[in-house]
Amino acid sequence: MQQPQINPMGLQKNWFEIMELIRSLWQDESGANAIEYVLLVALIATIVLGGVSILGQSISNIFTYASNTFMGGSGGSGGSGGY
């Protein structure tokens, strides 16, 4: 039975291919762009949620006042006029 021959050049070729793959992955910046977009969206969401929580009670008070004004001060009794 014949022993399989090991080709040192084949091993060297594979090593260079692996190193080239690692180098290309290291220099690839497409993932960095995605992370930047995620951080930007998170920042915008934080600002929106902060604004809603700060203004939420004020806006609720405005709608309550408008509702009471249109309903004649009855506080929204379902249109029965409070009778």
C-alpha positions in Angstrom: 0.0 0.0 0.0 1.3 3.4 -0.9 1.6 6.2 1.6 -0.2 9.5 0.7 2.2 12.2 -0.2 2.1 15.5 1.7 2.6 18.5 -0.5 4.2 21.3 1.6 3.3 23.8 -1.1 -0.4 22.8 -0.7 -0.2 23.5 3.0 1.5 26.8 2.4 -1.1 27.8 -0.2 -3.9 27.0 2.3 -2.1 29.1 5.0 -1.9 32.1 2.7 -5.6 31.7 1.8 -6.5 31.7 5.5 -4.3 34.7 6.2 -5.9 36.6 3.2 -9.4 35.8 4.5 -8.5 37.0 8.0 -7.0 40.2 6.5 -10.1 40.9 4.4 -12.4 40.3 7.3 -10.3 42.6 9.5 -10.4 45.4 6.9 -14.1 45.0 6.1 -16.1 48.0 7.5 -19.6 47.1 6.4 -20.4 45.8 9.8 -19.3 49.1 11.3 -21.8 51.0 9.3 -24.6 48.8 10.5 -23.5 49.4 14.1 -23.5 53.1 13.5 -27.0 53.0 12.2 -28.2 51.0 15.2 -26.7 53.5 17.6 -28.3 56.4 15.7 -31.7 54.7 15.8 -31.3 54.0 19.5 -30.3 57.7 20.2 -33.4 58.9 18.2 -35.7 56.5 20.1 -34.3 57.6 23.4 -34.9 61.3 22.5 -38.5 60.5 21.4 -39.3 58.5 24.5 -37.8 61.2 26.7 -39.9 63.9 25.0 -43.1 61.8 25.2 -42.6 61.2 28.9 -41.8 64.8 29.6 -44.7 66.2 27.5 -47.2 63.3 28.1 -48.8 64.8 31.2 -49.1 68.2 29.7 -50.7 66.9 26.6 -53.1 64.8 28.7 -54.1 67.9 30.7 -54.8 69.8 27.5 -57.1 67.1 26.1 -58.8 66.8 29.5 -59.4 70.6 29.6 -60.7 70.5 26.0 -63.0 67.6 26.7 -64.4 69.2 29.8 -65.0 72.5 27.9 -66.9 70.8 25.0 -68.9 68.6 27.4 -70.0 71.5 29.5 -67.9 70.6 32.4 -69.5 67.2 32.9 -66.2 65.4 32.3 -67.5 63.3 29.5 -70.6 61.7 30.9 -71.5 60.0 27.6 -73.6 62.9 26.3 -76.4 62.5 28.8 -75.6 65.9 30.2 -75.1 64.5 33.7 -78.9 64.1 34.4 
